[in-house]
């Protein structure tokens, strides 16, 4: 794999990506399945409608069965009445479905490899942010000629100053490496990772040893 640039105080340096994590063949079907699973898991599934057994009223027959000239009716809770129950409406449910861990790792490996092949990935020197500073983060992205929006910045939980610096930039998302999913990586046009996040993701997808500078 080609080396990728380091942005920040160590600008000018490069990091070599591990082939096991960033040189995989793209598996479109696995990526699609994993993205569907992640998006389905984010659905709250709280939509609900009242059936005819839940709406109020309807205790008495609206009018007698015969002799009125109108259609017979047994309850004002009937679905064909205004204010009546809903037939086959949505009810609270879970939309989640299982994708096994081997497939999840393969899908994330495919998504990361796609960024590596496109050259839309770089390493962030998080230590360069000694305090939250949005202008510093914006300048860093401007200096990186490959930065295309939307951009995903992946950091370790301890790299708080860097996270606060990037989070207010338009069309820039900041996530910790534990919370990054396939949908997040695929949906980003460019990917910026700290060294700690790069190592963690490489280990997560089965990349073996940590990436070396």
Secondary structure, 3 states (H helix, E strand, C coil): CCEEEEECCCCCCEEECCHHHHCCCCCHHHHHHHHHHHHHHHCCCCCCCCCCCCCCCCCCCCCCCCCCCCCCCCCCCCCCCCCCCCCCCCCCCCCCCCCCHHHHHHHHHHHHHHHHHHCCEEEECHHHCCCCCHHHHHHHHHHCCCCCCCEEEEECCCCHHHHHHHCCCCCEEEEEHHHCCHHHHHHCCEEEEEHHHHHHHHHHCCCCCCCEC
